[in-house]
Amino acid sequence: MAKQAVLFDLDDTLLWDDRSVKEAFEATCQTGAEATGVNAEELEAAVRKEARALYESYETFPFTKMIGINPFEGLWANFAAGEQEEFRKLQKLAPEYRKAAWTLGLKALGVDNEELGAKLAEQFPAERRKRPIVYEETFEVLDQLKGKYKLLLLTNGSPDLQKEKLDGVPALIPYFDHIIISGEFGEGKPAASIFRHALEKLGIEPEHGIMVGDKLTTDILGANTIGMTSVWINRHGMTRTDEIIPTHEIKSLRELLQLLE
C-alpha cells in the first residue's frame, strides 16, 4: 500500500533533545562543582535522582505522565500555556520544583546551600535554551520528503515548551502540514485518540500513514494500536523485548528514504 503521509515524533527523532539536556546539565553542574568542590558528574546524577523523585511525588504526576512531560523538561518549562487546570498547578509548582531539585542534589553530596541551589536552578533553563540541537540528517531527509508526502509532527509535551523547542529551530516548522502537541490535544502518545486525530487532520486511513519515532512505548505502541506502519529509530543500538514490535527498525533517518521507496 503506497504511503501518503509521514508522521514524526520531535524529541530525539528530529531534535537531539537528550544531548541538549546533557550539555545543559554539564555546564550547570560545572558551576556547582567550582563553587563547592563536589564532582560535577556526581552532582548531575544526584540532581536527576532528586528531580525524578520530587516530580513523581506531586499530584500533577499522573497528568504529566499521560501528556508525556518528563522530570527534566520540568526543570526548564514555564507551563504558561495549556487549557487544563493541571498546567496552572504546574506553573505554580515549577519555580519551587527547580530550586528544590538542585538544592536536594547538592545536599545529597553534603552541601547544604539553598542560595546556590536557587542559582543553579536558574542557570539550567538558560543553558538548555541556548542549545537547540538538530540531528545532522534531519533537514536532508525532510527536504527529500516535502512535496512527496503529507508531513505531520506528533509530539508529547507541554504546549509552550514544545513550541519553544520549535522556535529554537524555526526552519523546521514550515516542513509540516500539521503540528499536534499532546498538551493541547489533552492526551499523549500512545493513546489511540491522538493518533486518530492526526489521521483525521491528514485525511488518510491508518494504512496510508507511517509513524517515525524513538520511543517504543509511545510512538511505536500508538501506531501499532491503530494499525499504522511504525518505524523505530534506534540510534543507540538499544535491545528491545518482544512486547512492542515495530514494523521496521532503522539507525538513521536516512534509512527512512529507502523504506519509503
TITOR-873177 format. One line per 2 residues: number of its first residue (from 1); their letters; for each residue y, z, x of N, C-alpha, C. Coordinates in pm, whole numbers, m for minus. Each point is the difference from the previous one (the first is absolute). Example, Ala and Ser with C-alpha at 12.3 -4.5 7.8 and 13.67 -1.06 7.14 Angstrom:
! residues 2
1	AS	m569/780/1319/119/0/m89/120/0/90 | 105/m72/m35/119/6/82/109/73/m77
//
This chain:
! residues 261
1	MA	m120/0/86/120/0/m86/125/0/89 | 86/m97/m21/121/m9/82/93/118/m28
3	KQ	58/52/104/92/113/m15/142/m51/m26 | 68/73/m88/138/m39/m33/101/100/54
5	AV	m46/122/29/94/106/41/m63/92/103 | 86/49/90/m42/99/99/84/126/m22
7	LF	m70/113/m17/65/129/m18/m13/76/132 | 110/54/48/0/74/126/38/146/m20
9	DL	m68/86/72/45/138/19/115/m6/101 | 82/107/7/112/0/95/m30/79/128
11	DD	m19/131/m15/m14/88/117/m131/m24/75 | 12/m28/128/m113/m24/90/m82/m124/m38
13	TL	63/m87/m81/m54/m133/m26/102/m102/50 | 125/12/m47/110/m86/46/94/78/93
15	LW	30/124/m39/83/88/84/m93/92/79 | 35/23/125/m82/88/85/52/143/m15
17	DD	m25/58/m116/54/131/m34/m55/111/91 | m129/m4/28/m62/102/87/73/12/133
19	RS	34/m115/57/69/0/129/142/55/m14 | 69/m37/m107/136/50/m23/m1/152/m9
21	VK	m96/54/m74/m11/144/m19/m38/68/132 | m96/m58/70/m46/55/127/115/8/102
23	EA	77/m107/10/112/m3/96/109/99/m41 | 22/16/m131/100/97/m48/m44/142/34
25	FE	m129/27/m18/m55/132/39/17/23/150 | m36/m102/79/7/15/147/142/34/45
27	AT	99/m73/m52/139/22/39/48/139/m42 | m35/40/m123/44/131/m51/m70/114/73
29	CQ	m130/m16/23/m76/105/68/42/15/146 | 48/m108/58/53/5/137/123/92/5
31	TG	84/m14/m102/118/88/m11/m45/146/m10 | m102/23/m84/m53/135/m18/m60/55/129
33	AE	m69/m87/72/m63/41/126/105/36/106 | 104/m82/7/106/26/98/75/130/m30
35	AT	10/33/m127/74/120/m39/m81/129/18 | m133/m15/m3/m84/122/m4/m106/9/109
37	GV	m34/m115/59/m106/0/100/m140/m19/m58 | m9/m17/m133/m133/m25/m60/m43/m143/33
39	NA	m128/m29/m19/m53/m134/22/35/m88/m121 | 59/m117/26/47/m87/m109/m115/m46/m90
41	EE	m113/m34/59/m115/m46/m80/m56/112/m87 | m2/121/56/m48/114/m78/95/31/m114
43	LE	128/m20/25/100/23/m106/m20/m101/m114 | m21/m125/37/m24/m102/m104/m121/36/m85
45	AA	m110/39/66/m123/36/m72/25/119/m93 | 75/99/50/29/120/m79/87/m33/m121
47	VR	103/m83/21/90/m35/m112/m75/m83/m104 | m81/m93/44/m79/m81/m94/m90/91/m85
49	KE	m64/96/67/m90/92/m71/75/86/m102 | 112/57/44/80/86/m90/60/m82/m115
51	AR	45/m120/31/60/m86/m104/m103/m32/m108 | m119/m35/44/m106/m36/m96/m34/118/m90
53	AL	m17/119/61/m35/120/m77/109/36/m100 | 125/m6/45/113/31/m88/6/m97/m117
55	YE	m10/m128/34/9/m109/m98/m104/18/m110 | m120/37/42/m110/16/m96/15/127/m83
57	SY	86/93/44/18/126/m73/100/m12/m115 | 81/m106/m1/103/m16/m103/m61/m49/m132
59	ET	66/36/m109/m48/m45/m132/13/m152/m16 | 81/m61/84/20/m145/m7/m115/m78/67
61	FP	m90/70/67/m103/m70/79/m87/m96/m82 | m52/40/m117/m80/m96/m77/76/m129/m31
63	FT	130/15/m28/83/m118/m29/15/m88/123 | 32/61/115/19/m79/123/m130/m69/40
65	KM	m111/67/m27/m131/m60/31/m26/m121/m90 | 33/15/m127/m21/m108/m97/90/m121/29
67	IG	124/26/40/95/m107/31/m28/m58/139 | m55/82/89/m31/m46/135/113/24/98
69	IN	50/126/6/107/36/95/m58/105/94 | m9/m31/128/m67/93/91/96/107/55
71	PF	m55/106/61/84/112/46/106/m42/101 | m28/m102/82/94/m36/106/113/m88/m54
73	EG	m25/m65/m113/110/m68/m69/94/105/m58 | m59/110/m45/80/111/m51/93/59/105
75	LW	m33/m20/128/84/54/108/127/m82/23 | 10/m117/m67/127/m76/15/50/m62/m130
77	AN	m74/18/m110/41/m57/m129/106/88/m67 | 88/m63/m77/100/75/m77/m42/19/m146
79	FA	m89/m87/m47/m51/5/m139/114/m8/m102 | 102/m78/31/116/m9/m88/m24/m92/m121
81	AG	m98/m89/10/m28/m93/m110/m130/40/m71 | m36/m76/m101/m122/30/m76/35/77/m126
83	EQ	m56/m43/m112/39/60/m129/m74/130/m32 | m121/17/55/m79/117/m36/64/129/50
85	EE	m17/107/m79/62/129/36/m53/52/134 | m123/m41/35/m56/45/129/86/m45/118
87	FR	65/m117/m13/89/m46/108/121/91/16 | 48/59/m112/111/94/11/m45/128/70
89	KL	m123/41/m30/m55/119/68/m15/m28/150 | m49/m118/32/m19/m38/141/135/m8/72
91	QK	100/m52/m70/134/m13/58/54/139/38 | m28/96/m86/43/138/22/m79/66/113
93	LA	m129/m29/3/m91/60/99/21/m54/141 | 33/m129/10/m6/m72/128/71/68/118
95	PE	127/42/m14/68/60/117/m73/125/52 | m44/85/m94/m68/124/39/m138/m31/60
97	YR	m67/m99/m58/m132/m42/51/10/m47/145 | 99/m85/26/19/m52/136/23/114/100
99	KA	93/87/m37/35/111/89/m120/91/22 | m72/33/m106/m115/91/10/m112/m61/85
101	AW	m26/m130/m17/m108/m65/77/27/10/149 | 123/m27/41/33/5/143/9/144/51
103	TL	54/90/m81/10/140/41/m138/63/16 | m89/m28/m95/m137/54/6/m79/m64/114
105	GL	27/m128/27/m65/m68/112/35/66/133 | 128/34/15/45/70/121/m64/139/7
107	KA	m3/66/m115/m54/136/m7/m147/4/40 | m73/m104/m39/m143/m9/35/m21/m4/151
109	LG	104/m43/72/m8/m6/147/76/118/64 | 32/99/m82/61/121/54/152/m2/10
111	VD	63/m100/m64/147/m8/6/57/29/m139 | 67/114/m14/60/37/m129/148/m34/5
113	NE	35/m122/m45/138/m46/13/34/m90/m119 | 52/64/m104/31/m73/m124/111/m103/20
115	EL	94/34/86/112/m91/26/m49/m130/64 | m91/13/96/m57/m120/63/m86/m77/m100
117	GA	m74/73/m82/m81/m65/m105/86/m87/m89 | 117/54/m39/93/m73/m86/55/m123/71
119	KL	28/14/129/54/m112/79/m103/m113/12 | m126/37/30/m106/m101/14/m30/m67/m135
121	AE	13/80/m107/m24/m53/m136/100/m109/m36 | 119/7/59/100/m105/m23/m14/m115/100
123	QF	m49/30/116/m18/m106/102/m111/m97/m41 | m109/54/m53/m114/m86/m33/35/m114/m96
125	PA	67/27/m114/37/m111/m89/87/m106/69 | 92/48/86/88/m94/72/m81/m87/95
127	ER	m97/60/69/m86/m76/92/m85/m102/m77 | m53/42/m115/m84/m92/m79/83/m117/m53
129	RK	122/27/m42/85/m106/m55/40/m102/106 | m3/40/125/36/m92/109/m113/m96/34
131	RP	m117/18/m62/m120/m74/44/m69/m78/m112 | 65/m102/m53/m70/m87/m96/m84/m104/77
133	IV	m127/29/23/m84/m86/86/m93/m87/m85 | m1/m130/31/m84/m97/m72/m106/m51/97
135	YE	m121/m25/m50/m104/m60/85/44/m140/43 | m40/m38/121/49/m128/54/m43/m120/m84
137	ET	m115/10/m70/m45/m118/m76/52/m4/m144 | 70/105/m43/42/9/m141/78/m124/m47
139	FE	110/m31/67/84/m112/m46/m68/m134/20 | m76/m11/107/m74/m124/27/m95/m34/m117
141	VL	m70/102/m49/m95/m21/m110/72/m23/m132 | 104/78/m26/76/m18/m125/64/m139/m5
143	DQ	47/m51/115/56/m136/6/m103/m104/m43 | m124/22/41/m108/m95/m33/m36/5/m149
145	LK	15/118/m61/m42/18/m139/108/m34/m101 | 126/24/37/110/m20/m93/5/m146/m47
147	GK	8/m17/m130/4/m135/m55/m136/m51/m41 | m106/48/67/m137/m40/m38/m61/96/m102
149	YK	43/126/8/m53/104/m89/114/83/m56 | m25/60/m117/91/104/m48/m28/122/86
151	LL	106/70/39/m17/118/86/57/124/m71 | m79/107/5/42/124/m64/m25/118/94
153	LL	97/90/6/m13/120/83/m35/116/m92 | m111/66/28/m48/110/m84/m13/124/88
155	TN	97/90/m12/5/114/93/4/134/m72 | m74/95/51/7/137/m48/119/69/66
157	GS	65/90/m74/106/78/63/116/32/m92 | 94/75/56/123/37/m69/93/m122/m4
159	PD	61/m31/m116/82/m122/m10/107/m12/107 | 78/108/22/110/m12/97/m52/m15/142
161	LQ	m112/67/32/m52/m8/136/m57/m139/30 | m77/m55/m95/m59/m133/23/110/m106/7
163	KE	103/16/m81/113/m95/5/74/13/132 | 11/124/48/67/22/128/m80/m64/114
165	KL	m132/10/m7/m84/m64/103/23/m152/m2 | 7/m55/m120/23/m145/m13/141/m38/45
167	DG	97/84/m32/138/m29/43/11/3/153 | m90/76/64/m3/4/147/m48/m131/60
169	VP	m74/m77/m80/m48/m133/43/37/m99/m112 | 129/m27/m18/45/m78/m116/m60/m140/m9
171	AL	m42/m54/114/m58/m135/m2/m131/m7/m77 | m64/115/m23/m128/2/m73/16/m30/m148
173	IP	108/53/m57/15/1/m147/m7/m139/m65 | 69/m102/54/1/m130/m68/m136/m70/m9
175	YF	m97/42/77/m132/m64/m6/m70/28/m133 | 37/109/m67/m80/45/m115/61/m38/m134
177	DH	m87/m50/m87/40/m31/m137/22/129/m78 | m80/102/33/13/130/m67/m31/111/100
179	II	70/113/m17/m28/119/80/m25/115/m98 | m119/58/8/m37/110/m91/m22/126/83
181	IS	74/106/m36/m10/129/69/m60/102/m99 | m104/68/45/m72/91/m91/92/104/m65
183	GE	97/52/77/90/102/m53/88/m51/m114 | 23/m130/m4/74/m60/m112/m93/m27/m117
185	FG	m123/m43/33/m97/m34/m105/m53/125/m70 | m17/108/76/m48/125/m59/m145/33/32
187	EG	m66/m86/74/m138/25/42/m24/m81/127 | m82/52/91/m20/m68/128/m136/m65/13
189	KP	m14/m82/103/m131/m55/35/m93/118/32 | m125/1/m40/m82/m111/m48/m7/m17/m151
191	AA	92/62/m77/m7/m10/m146/m4/m147/m45 | m92/m30/m89/m13/m137/m51/130/m46/m67
193	SI	73/97/m61/121/m35/m76/106/m68/86 | 19/47/124/105/m60/84/m42/m139/49
195	FR	m130/m19/20/m49/m133/39/12/m97/m118 | m30/46/m121/13/m87/m118/148/m36/m23
197	HA	86/97/24/145/m23/m12/43/m110/99 | m53/6/122/32/m101/102/m46/m139/m45
199	LE	m122/m7/m55/m53/m129/m46/82/m56/m116 | 46/90/m89/85/m44/m112/130/m60/53
201	KL	58/65/100/123/m51/61/m21/m139/58 | m117/m20/60/m31/m129/63/m50/m103/m100
203	GI	m44/48/m116/m54/m91/m102/m132/m62/39 | m86/81/64/m131/m52/44/m113/92/m44
205	EP	m122/m52/7/m121/78/m25/m44/62/133 | m81/109/m3/m43/67/124/m64/m94/103
207	EH	m82/m95/m47/m70/m88/95/92/m97/74 | 125/m11/m48/96/m90/66/88/72/103
209	GI	m23/131/15/80/77/96/m84/57/113 | 68/37/108/m67/62/114/89/114/49
211	MV	m60/119/18/76/118/42/m27/30/146 | 106/17/78/m13/27/143/60/137/30
213	GD	m80/88/59/51/133/33/m84/72/102 | 56/109/53/m68/73/108/m79/120/m48
215	KL	17/39/m128/m68/121/m48/m110/m33/m100 | m122/39/37/m114/m23/m88/17/75/m133
217	TT	49/125/8/5/85/m119/108/m36/m100 | 96/m85/40/106/m40/m93/m1/m152/m22
219	DI	27/m75/106/12/m146/m11/m132/m66/m41 | m105/35/72/m129/m68/m20/m69/49/m127
221	LG	m3/131/m20/m63/55/m120/68/m53/m127 | 133/m2/1/73/m46/m117/m27/m146/m32
223	AN	0/m85/103/m27/m143/m20/m143/m21/m50 | m94/73/62/m140/m11/m41/m19/40/m146
225	TI	71/104/m42/m13/54/m136/32/m105/m105 | 99/m85/28/37/m99/m103/m59/m139/29
227	GM	m89/m6/100/m68/m128/27/82/m100/79 | 91/52/84/79/m89/86/m58/m1/140
229	TS	8/m113/67/m44/m10/140/82/98/84 | m70/79/83/69/99/83/m19/m30/148
231	VW	108/12/75/m5/m24/144/49/125/72 | m91/61/73/33/122/76/45/m37/139
233	IN	124/34/33/47/m24/136/m29/125/82 | m94/m14/92/m50/112/79/39/m23/146
235	RH	126/27/31/52/m29/134/m59/91/108 | m45/118/m41/m42/100/99/m152/14/10
237	GM	m72/m94/m58/m146/3/11/m64/123/m60 | 54/46/m113/m57/119/m66/m136/m34/m61
239	TR	m86/99/m3/m132/m18/m61/10/46/m144 | m54/m79/m91/5/40/m141/m140/33/m51
241	TD	m3/80/m106/m128/25/m68/m18/m113/m101 | m110/3/m74/m20/m105/m100/47/44/m139
243	EI	86/101/m3/53/46/m129/99/m102/m57 | 87/m51/86/99/m101/m44/m18/m121/92
245	IP	m42/m110/m57/m30/m118/81/101/m112/m29 | 79/m37/101/95/m111/m21/m73/m134/m7
247	TH	62/m95/m67/m58/m135/m4/0/m59/140 | 110/23/73/12/m49/138/62/109/87
249	EI	m27/m6/129/61/92/96/62/m84/112 | 125/31/34/68/m74/108/64/99/98
251	KS	28/m47/120/64/86/101/148/m32/16 | 40/m118/m45/139/m42/12/36/m82/m123
253	LR	127/4/m40/42/m78/m117/m22/m150/22 | m2/m42/125/m21/m143/28/m134/m49/m56
255	EL	m100/89/m3/m132/m38/m52/4/m29/m150 | 104/51/m67/15/m22/m144/18/m150/m29
257	LQ	71/m68/88/26/m144/m20/m130/m79/m2 | m92/34/91/m130/m68/2/m79/31/m126
259	LL	5/124/m46/m71/40/m121/48/m80/m121 | 131/m16/m11/57/m70/m116/m33/m149/4
261	E	m14/m53/121/m37/m142/12/m145/m21/m41
//
